[in-house]
């Protein structure tokens, strides 16, 4: 190999090798946890909301950041329709039921479509991660949008994340995206706390379990990728109704059978960060 060829080869290696990004912690928080799905429509936001209060029920101070720029759902799910206060430099999270909340949905009308290109999305994310005055949180839960695009990469490269939970239905179509999400987190060196099988089954009035979206797929993917399996959450009317009413089930009825599943998942997370 000539000297010129060697220089070109070395240059290519430098350009293609993984970069080490400076990741900044979100001020006012101790542990930052992503809830991701990589696939839309699997109940990720409902999971993130109820996990927030499951952790709070353990005596932790918890906040929830809605990072879905194009489709923020947090205001509806927590029953809030007000703008956050600001001192001109920072936004102050809105508090309800003892937890702290922030969403772009608090800043725009709920019927306004977010027709934004990448740079505007990144700017909004930086506002949500750098200009919010969280108050002494043990856990900040980040409800991520579906996919592996600008939002996910900005968080992965710029923000110190302590771990991620991946939520999916057992449907094969959803699991294809989950596998991509796992590889994205692995490549960006974000620890995956585990996978959750959401809408795992439906229990009818006859007492039988109906596997509407398939069975065992999430647990199998977790095993294939050597990740923890955190549990199964069934389809449940009470869980859906509580989200529509803005009164999370794990807050409203901490002794509900579904709340107990969230409680078990919260225990596993707390154990993992200690």
C-alpha positions as CSV (number, residue, x, y, z in Angstrom):
1,X,0.0,0.0,0.0
2,X,1.4,3.4,-1.0
3,X,1.7,6.3,1.5
4,X,-1.2,8.0,-0.2
5,X,-3.5,5.0,0.0
6,X,-2.5,4.5,3.6
7,X,-3.5,8.1,4.4
8,X,-6.9,7.6,2.6
9,X,-7.5,4.4,4.5
10,X,-6.7,6.0,7.9
11,X,-8.9,9.0,7.0
12,X,-11.9,6.7,6.3
13,X,-11.3,4.8,9.6
14,X,-11.4,8.1,11.5
15,X,-14.6,9.2,9.8
16,X,-16.5,5.9,10.3
17,X,-15.5,5.0,13.8
18,X,-18.1,5.5,16.6
19,X,-18.1,9.0,18.0
20,X,-18.0,9.8,21.7
21,X,-20.6,12.4,22.3
22,X,-20.7,14.7,25.4
23,X,-23.9,13.7,27.2
24,X,-25.3,16.3,29.6
25,X,-27.5,15.3,32.5
26,X,-31.0,16.8,32.8
27,X,-30.7,19.2,35.8
28,X,-32.9,18.5,38.8
29,X,-33.0,14.7,38.2
30,X,-31.2,11.7,39.6
31,X,-32.1,9.0,37.2
32,X,-33.4,9.5,33.7
33,X,-35.3,6.7,32.1
34,X,-36.6,6.4,28.5
35,X,-39.8,4.6,27.7
36,X,-39.6,3.6,24.0
37,X,-41.5,1.4,21.6
38,X,-40.0,2.1,18.2
39,X,-43.5,1.3,17.0
40,X,-46.6,3.4,17.4
41,X,-49.9,2.3,18.8
42,X,-48.6,-0.2,21.4
43,X,-49.7,1.7,24.5
44,X,-46.3,3.3,25.4
45,X,-47.7,6.6,26.7
46,X,-50.2,4.9,28.9
47,X,-47.4,2.7,30.2
48,X,-45.1,5.7,30.9
49,X,-47.9,7.5,32.8
50,X,-48.7,4.6,35.0
51,X,-45.1,3.7,35.6
52,X,-44.6,7.3,36.9
53,X,-47.2,6.8,39.6
54,X,-46.1,3.2,40.3
55,X,-42.6,4.6,41.2
56,X,-44.2,7.4,43.1
57,X,-46.1,4.8,45.2
58,X,-42.7,3.5,46.2
59,X,-41.9,6.9,47.8
60,X,-39.9,8.3,44.9
61,X,-40.2,11.8,43.5
62,X,-41.0,11.4,39.8
63,X,-41.5,13.6,36.7
64,X,-42.8,12.7,33.2
65,X,-41.5,14.4,30.1
66,X,-43.5,13.9,26.9
67,X,-41.0,13.9,24.1
68,X,-43.4,13.1,21.4
69,X,-43.2,16.4,19.5
70,X,-45.6,15.6,16.7
71,X,-48.3,13.9,18.9
72,X,-48.1,15.0,22.5
73,X,-50.7,13.1,24.6
74,X,-49.7,13.9,28.1
75,X,-52.1,16.8,28.7
76,X,-55.1,14.6,28.0
77,X,-53.8,11.7,30.0
78,X,-53.2,13.8,33.1
79,X,-56.2,16.1,32.6
80,X,-54.2,19.3,32.3
81,X,-55.0,22.3,30.1
82,X,-52.7,25.1,31.2
83,X,-49.5,26.7,30.2
84,X,-46.3,26.2,32.3
85,X,-45.0,29.2,34.2
86,X,-41.7,30.7,33.2
87,X,-39.2,33.2,34.6
88,X,-38.0,34.1,31.1
89,X,-35.1,31.6,31.3
90,X,-36.7,28.4,32.5
91,X,-40.1,26.6,32.2
92,X,-41.5,25.2,35.4
93,X,-43.1,21.8,35.2
94,X,-46.7,21.6,36.0
95,X,-47.5,19.5,39.1
96,X,-50.5,17.2,39.7
97,X,-51.1,14.3,42.0
98,X,-47.7,14.9,43.5
99,X,-45.8,14.4,40.2
100,X,-44.2,16.8,37.8
101,X,-45.0,17.1,34.1
102,X,-43.8,18.8,30.9
103,X,-45.0,18.5,27.4
104,X,-45.0,20.5,24.2
105,X,-48.7,20.0,24.4
106,X,-48.8,22.5,27.2
107,X,-47.3,25.2,24.9
108,X,-49.5,24.7,21.8
109,X,-53.2,24.3,21.1
110,X,-54.1,20.6,21.0
111,X,-55.6,20.9,17.6
112,X,-52.5,22.6,16.1
113,X,-50.6,20.3,13.8
114,X,-46.8,20.2,14.4
115,X,-45.6,20.6,10.8
116,X,-41.9,20.9,11.7
117,X,-38.7,19.9,10.0
118,X,-35.8,18.2,11.8
119,X,-34.0,21.4,13.0
120,X,-37.2,22.7,14.6
121,X,-37.7,19.3,16.3
122,X,-34.2,19.3,17.7
123,X,-34.6,22.9,18.9
124,X,-37.8,21.9,20.8
125,X,-36.0,18.9,22.3
126,X,-33.2,21.1,23.6
127,X,-35.8,23.4,25.2
128,X,-37.4,20.4,26.9
129,X,-34.1,19.0,28.2
130,X,-32.2,22.1,29.0
131,X,-34.8,24.8,29.9
132,X,-37.1,22.9,32.3
133,X,-36.6,23.5,36.0
134,X,-37.3,20.0,37.5
135,X,-37.4,19.9,41.3
136,X,-35.3,17.3,43.0
137,X,-36.5,14.2,41.1
138,X,-35.5,10.7,41.8
139,X,-36.7,9.6,38.4
140,X,-37.5,11.5,35.2
141,X,-39.5,9.3,32.8
142,X,-39.2,10.3,29.2
143,X,-42.1,9.2,27.0
144,X,-40.4,8.8,23.6
145,X,-42.1,9.0,20.2
146,X,-42.1,5.9,18.0
147,X,-39.3,5.3,15.5
148,X,-35.5,5.9,15.5
149,X,-35.3,9.4,14.0
150,X,-34.2,12.9,15.0
151,X,-35.7,12.8,18.5
152,X,-34.2,9.5,19.5
153,X,-30.8,10.4,18.1
154,X,-30.8,13.8,19.8
155,X,-31.5,12.2,23.2
156,X,-29.1,9.4,22.6
157,X,-26.2,11.7,21.6
158,X,-26.8,14.8,23.8
159,X,-28.6,13.7,26.9
160,X,-27.3,11.5,29.8
161,X,-29.8,8.6,29.9
162,X,-29.5,6.0,32.6
163,X,-31.6,3.4,30.9
164,X,-34.5,2.5,28.6
165,X,-37.6,0.3,28.8
166,X,-38.9,-1.0,25.5
167,X,-42.7,-1.6,25.3
168,X,-44.3,-3.7,22.6
169,X,-47.3,-5.8,21.8
170,X,-46.5,-9.5,21.0
171,X,-47.5,-8.9,17.3
172,X,-44.7,-9.9,14.9
173,X,-45.1,-6.6,12.9
174,X,-44.4,-4.6,16.1
175,X,-41.5,-6.8,17.1
176,X,-39.7,-6.1,13.8
177,X,-39.4,-2.4,14.9
178,X,-38.5,-3.5,18.5
179,X,-35.5,-5.3,17.2
180,X,-34.4,-2.1,15.4
181,X,-34.9,-0.1,18.6
182,X,-32.8,-2.6,20.6
183,X,-29.9,-2.3,18.2
184,X,-30.2,1.5,18.2
185,X,-29.9,1.6,22.0
186,X,-27.0,-0.9,21.9
187,X,-25.1,1.2,19.3
188,X,-25.7,4.4,21.3
189,X,-24.6,2.7,24.5
190,X,-27.9,3.2,26.4
191,X,-28.6,0.4,28.8
192,X,-31.9,-1.4,28.3
193,X,-33.5,-2.2,31.6
194,X,-35.9,-4.7,29.9
195,X,-38.8,-5.3,27.6
196,X,-42.5,-5.2,28.5
197,X,-45.3,-7.2,26.8
198,X,-48.2,-4.7,26.6
199,X,-51.8,-5.6,25.5
200,X,-50.5,-9.1,26.1
201,X,-53.9,-10.8,26.3
202,X,-57.5,-10.1,27.0
203,X,-59.4,-11.9,29.7
204,X,-63.0,-12.3,28.8
205,X,-66.1,-12.5,31.1
206,X,-65.8,-16.3,30.7
207,X,-62.4,-16.2,32.5
208,X,-60.5,-17.3,29.4
209,X,-57.4,-15.5,28.0
210,X,-57.5,-14.4,24.4
211,X,-54.1,-13.7,22.8
212,X,-55.4,-11.0,20.3
213,X,-51.9,-9.9,19.2
214,X,-50.2,-13.3,19.5
215,X,-48.3,-14.8,22.3
216,X,-44.8,-14.9,23.7
217,X,-43.2,-12.7,21.0
218,X,-41.8,-10.0,23.4
219,X,-40.3,-12.5,25.8
220,X,-38.7,-14.4,22.9
221,X,-37.1,-11.2,21.5
222,X,-35.8,-10.3,25.0
223,X,-34.2,-13.8,25.3
224,X,-32.7,-13.6,21.7
225,X,-31.1,-10.2,22.5
226,X,-30.1,-11.2,26.1
227,X,-32.3,-8.5,27.7
228,X,-34.5,-8.8,30.7
229,X,-38.2,-9.5,30.4
230,X,-40.1,-7.2,32.8
231,X,-43.6,-8.6,32.6
232,X,-47.0,-8.8,30.8
233,X,-49.7,-6.1,30.9
234,X,-53.1,-7.3,29.6
235,X,-55.7,-5.3,27.7
236,X,-57.9,-3.8,30.4
237,X,-60.9,-1.4,30.2
238,X,-60.1,0.2,33.5
239,X,-56.6,1.1,32.2
240,X,-58.0,2.7,29.1
241,X,-60.8,4.6,30.8
242,X,-58.4,6.0,33.4
243,X,-56.2,7.4,30.7
244,X,-59.1,9.0,28.9
245,X,-60.3,10.6,32.2
246,X,-56.9,12.0,33.0
247,X,-56.8,9.9,36.2
248,X,-54.0,7.3,35.9
249,X,-55.0,3.9,37.2
250,X,-51.8,3.4,39.4
251,X,-52.7,6.7,41.1
252,X,-56.4,6.1,41.4
253,X,-56.4,2.4,42.4
254,X,-52.9,1.3,43.5
255,X,-54.4,-2.0,44.6
256,X,-55.9,-2.8,41.2
257,X,-54.6,-6.0,39.5
258,X,-53.0,-4.0,36.7
259,X,-51.5,-1.5,39.2
260,X,-49.8,-4.5,40.9
261,X,-48.1,-5.4,37.7
262,X,-46.8,-1.9,37.3
263,X,-45.7,-2.1,41.0
264,X,-43.6,-5.2,40.2
265,X,-42.0,-3.5,37.2
266,X,-41.2,-0.4,39.3
267,X,-39.5,-2.7,41.9
268,X,-37.3,-4.2,39.2
269,X,-36.3,-0.7,38.0
270,X,-35.5,0.6,41.5
271,X,-33.4,-2.6,42.1
272,X,-31.6,-2.1,38.8
273,X,-30.5,1.5,39.6
274,X,-29.3,0.9,43.2
